Amino acid sequence: MAAKTAATEAGPTERVVFTGANLAARTRSSGQPRHVHRQHRPSERTLRSTGAQCAEARPWWPKLSGVSIEIANESGMDVPEEDLVSVARFAIGRMDVHPAAELSMVLVDLDTMADLHMRWMDLPGPTDVMSFPMDELEPGGRPDGAEPGPSMLGDIVLCPEFAAAQAVKAGHSLDHELALLTVHGVLHLLGYDHAEPEEEKEMFGLQNNLLAEWYESLREAQRRADLAERDRKLLGKTGFGDAGDPLDPA
């Protein structure tokens, strides 16, 4: 299936998006990939109230970090790409990463992920997410240090079909599972890991908080949009709307 690529940012990027095919041929010079440790998966019901549906079109989408994110869907599955870009941008913004940073996301099928998993991790079979750091970054930095410049975060590779099976086992939607895996992948790109108990506690706690805050930002944006629409209708009924405004000289 041909790659479906969408560039989402306020400016063009000259960066080539890594697809499943050329990720497999990539050298190890850009850093060792990392992938998810399948524990501490928060329930979708815990993080989101009824009515905030991830797959719905949202003209009221919250404006977040200006990070450039490219997403290529080679998985053969229909997934909410806009949601994945949104949650990635939200997490990156919350982690104090330079707003001109760049990220690539690739969605692949089971065979491609299995090949990447073996090639890079020496582990058989597919997995849910792998992160390929490009520039070694840390969020924040010294308050008295120089202002960090734009940077290439790296690549996140997701396997929606594998994630779908996990979502069924966990009892939540595929959309939620993919959002969770995206945040997990972003944190790996920023240097977080879960090899040790303390690292795991920090990373998964941060992951859950970021995901919960993202859902809340969507709910707040929806509330504001609903309020604006209500006000528009009220003004229209009183003659102060766009049509028939008595103060409009036209």
GIBEL-V203515 format. One record per residue. N is the residue number from 0. RES is the residue in one letter. SS is DSSP state (@ for helix, = for strand, . for the rest). PSI is psi in degrees with one decimal (NA if undefined). D_CENTER is the distance of its C-alpha to the mean C-alpha in Angstrom with 1 decimal. Layout:
# GIBEL-V203515
{{N;RES;SS;PSI;D_CENTER} {N;RES;SS;PSI;D_CENTER}}
This chain:
# GIBEL-V203515
{{0;M;.;135.9;22.7} {1;A;.;147.9;21.9} {2;A;.;135.1;18.5} {3;K;=;110.8;16.7} {4;T;=;134.9;15.1} {5;A;=;122.3;13.6} {6;A;=;128.7;13.6} {7;T;=;95.3;11.9} {8;E;.;174.9;13.6} {9;A;.;14.5;17.0} {10;G;.;157.2;18.7} {11;P;.;157.1;19.3} {12;T;.;142.6;18.4} {13;E;.;1.1;20.9} {14;R;.;139.8;18.6} {15;V;.;128.9;18.9} {16;V;.;131.5;15.9} {17;F;.;125.4;16.4} {18;T;.;172.2;17.2} {19;G;@;-37.8;18.2} {20;A;@;-48.7;21.7} {21;N;@;-14.3;21.6} {22;L;@;-38.1;19.3} {23;A;@;-27.4;22.1} {24;A;.;2.1;24.5} {25;R;.;145.0;22.7} {26;T;.;168.5;24.8} {27;R;@;6.2;24.1} {28;S;@;-19.1;24.6} {29;S;@;7.1;21.0} {30;G;.;153.1;20.6} {31;Q;.;135.3;20.5} {32;P;.;157.5;17.5} {33;R;=;152.7;16.3} {34;H;=;169.6;15.2} {35;V;.;144.8;14.7} {36;H;.;111.3;17.8} {37;R;.;71.3;17.8} {38;Q;.;169.9;19.1} {39;H;.;47.2;18.4} {40;R;.;107.6;16.2} {41;P;.;147.2;16.4} {42;S;.;142.4;17.7} {43;E;@;-36.4;15.9} {44;R;@;-28.9;19.1} {45;T;@;-34.2;19.0} {46;L;@;-18.5;15.8} {47;R;.;136.6;16.3} {48;S;.;160.3;19.6} {49;T;.;135.0;21.1} {50;G;.;-17.6;20.4} {51;A;.;83.2;16.7} {52;Q;.;119.9;15.8} {53;C;.;-33.5;12.2} {54;A;.;-4.4;13.7} {55;E;.;149.0;16.1} {56;A;.;137.2;16.3} {57;R;.;93.1;15.9} {58;P;.;-16.4;18.1} {59;W;.;16.0;17.7} {60;W;.;130.5;14.0} {61;P;.;138.4;13.7} {62;K;.;118.2;14.0} {63;L;.;-147.0;11.8} {64;S;.;149.8;11.7} {65;G;.;13.4;13.2} {66;V;.;137.1;11.2} {67;S;=;122.8;11.7} {68;I;=;128.1;9.0} {69;E;=;136.7;10.7} {70;I;=;130.9;9.8} {71;A;=;119.6;12.9} {72;N;=;102.9;13.6} {73;E;.;14.6;16.7} {74;S;.;-20.0;16.5} {75;G;.;5.1;19.0} {76;M;.;147.0;17.1} {77;D;.;112.6;16.0} {78;V;.;157.8;12.4} {79;P;.;81.2;10.5} {80;E;@;-36.8;8.7} {81;E;@;-37.6;8.7} {82;D;@;-41.6;6.8} {83;L;@;-41.0;3.9} {84;V;@;-42.2;4.5} {85;S;@;-48.2;5.5} {86;V;@;-33.8;3.7} {87;A;@;-46.1;2.5} {88;R;@;-38.7;6.0} {89;F;@;-48.1;7.3} {90;A;@;-43.0;7.2} {91;I;@;-42.3;8.6} {92;G;@;-41.0;11.0} {93;R;@;-24.3;12.2} {94;M;.;11.8;13.0} {95;D;.;38.3;15.3} {96;V;.;147.7;14.2} {97;H;.;132.4;16.2} {98;P;.;-15.1;14.9} {99;A;.;10.6;16.1} {100;A;.;161.5;14.0} {101;E;=;145.9;12.5} {102;L;=;142.4;9.8} {103;S;=;137.9;10.2} {104;M;=;134.8;8.5} {105;V;=;129.4;11.3} {106;L;=;124.7;12.0} {107;V;.;168.6;15.5} {108;D;.;178.8;18.4} {109;L;@;-43.6;20.2} {110;D;@;-42.5;22.8} {111;T;@;-42.7;20.6} {112;M;@;-38.1;18.6} {113;A;@;-39.9;22.0} {114;D;@;-44.6;23.3} {115;L;@;-40.2;20.5} {116;H;@;-43.1;20.9} {117;M;@;-43.4;24.6} {118;R;@;-39.2;24.7} {119;W;@;-30.7;22.5} {120;M;@;-5.8;22.9} {121;D;.;36.4;26.3} {122;L;.;135.5;25.2} {123;P;.;153.7;26.2} {124;G;.;166.1;24.2} {125;P;.;170.2;20.5} {126;T;.;-176.7;17.7} {127;D;.;-42.5;14.3} {128;V;=;142.7;12.1} {129;M;=;142.4;13.4} {130;S;=;134.2;12.4} {131;F;=;92.8;14.8} {132;P;=;142.6;15.3} {133;M;.;-67.1;17.1} {134;D;.;134.1;18.4} {135;E;.;111.7;19.0} {136;L;.;154.8;17.5} {137;E;.;137.3;18.0} {138;P;.;149.5;16.6} {139;G;.;-93.4;19.4} {140;G;.;-178.4;22.4} {141;R;.;134.3;26.1} {142;P;.;-23.6;26.9} {143;D;.;7.5;29.9} {144;G;.;171.1;28.2} {145;A;.;151.7;27.7} {146;E;.;124.3;24.8} {147;P;.;148.0;22.1} {148;G;.;-178.3;21.5} {149;P;.;151.0;18.8} {150;S;.;155.5;17.3} {151;M;=;111.9;15.6} {152;L;=;-43.5;12.9} {153;G;=;-152.9;13.1} {154;D;=;141.0;11.5} {155;I;=;127.0;9.3} {156;V;=;122.8;11.3} {157;L;=;147.2;10.7} {158;C;.;96.4;13.8} {159;P;@;-36.3;13.5} {160;E;@;-41.6;17.3} {161;F;@;-41.7;17.3} {162;A;@;-32.7;14.6} {163;A;@;-40.3;16.7} {164;A;@;-38.4;19.7} {165;Q;@;-38.1;18.0} {166;A;@;-40.1;16.9} {167;V;@;-45.2;20.6} {168;K;@;-36.8;21.9} {169;A;@;-14.4;19.8} {170;G;.;26.7;20.9} {171;H;.;178.6;17.7} {172;S;.;160.3;15.8} {173;L;@;-37.7;13.8} {174;D;@;-44.7;11.1} {175;H;@;-42.5;11.0} {176;E;@;-43.8;11.3} {177;L;@;-36.5;8.3} {178;A;@;-43.3;6.1} {179;L;@;-46.1;8.3} {180;L;@;-33.5;8.2} {181;T;@;-46.2;4.7} {182;V;@;-41.7;5.9} {183;H;@;-44.5;9.1} {184;G;@;-39.7;8.4} {185;V;@;-45.0;7.5} {186;L;@;-37.5;10.6} {187;H;@;-40.5;12.6} {188;L;@;-28.6;12.2} {189;L;.;7.6;13.5} {190;G;.;-0.2;16.4} {191;Y;.;147.5;16.0} {192;D;.;175.8;17.7} {193;H;.;34.8;19.6} {194;A;.;-33.3;22.8} {195;E;.;153.9;24.9} {196;P;@;-42.6;25.2} {197;E;@;-38.6;24.6} {198;E;@;-42.5;21.5} {199;E;@;-43.6;20.2} {200;K;@;-45.1;21.1} {201;E;@;-47.1;19.4} {202;M;@;-46.1;16.1} {203;F;@;-31.2;15.8} {204;G;@;-43.3;17.1} {205;L;@;-42.3;14.6} {206;Q;@;-47.4;11.7} {207;N;@;-38.9;13.5} {208;N;@;-43.8;14.2} {209;L;@;-41.4;10.7} {210;L;@;-42.3;9.8} {211;A;@;-40.1;13.2} {212;E;@;-36.0;13.0} {213;W;@;-47.1;10.0} {214;Y;@;-40.2;12.1} {215;E;@;-36.7;15.1} {216;S;@;-35.4;13.9} {217;L;@;-41.9;13.6} {218;R;@;-41.8;17.0} {219;E;@;-41.3;18.5} {220;A;@;-39.1;17.5} {221;Q;@;-41.5;19.1} {222;R;@;-43.1;22.1} {223;R;@;-40.3;22.6} {224;A;@;-40.5;22.5} {225;D;@;-41.1;24.9} {226;L;@;-42.6;27.2} {227;A;@;-40.2;27.3} {228;E;@;-39.7;28.2} {229;R;@;-44.0;30.8} {230;D;@;-39.1;32.3} {231;R;@;-42.6;32.4} {232;K;@;-39.5;34.3} {233;L;@;-41.8;36.7} {234;L;@;-36.7;37.5} {235;G;@;-39.8;38.2} {236;K;@;-29.1;40.6} {237;T;.;2.0;42.5} {238;G;.;10.9;42.8} {239;F;.;15.7;40.4} {240;G;.;-167.9;37.5} {241;D;.;-36.7;36.8} {242;A;.;131.9;39.7} {243;G;.;26.0;43.2} {244;D;.;116.8;42.4} {245;P;.;-18.1;46.0} {246;L;.;-5.0;45.1} {247;D;.;117.2;44.0} {248;P;.;-20.5;47.1} {249;A;.;NA;46.1}}
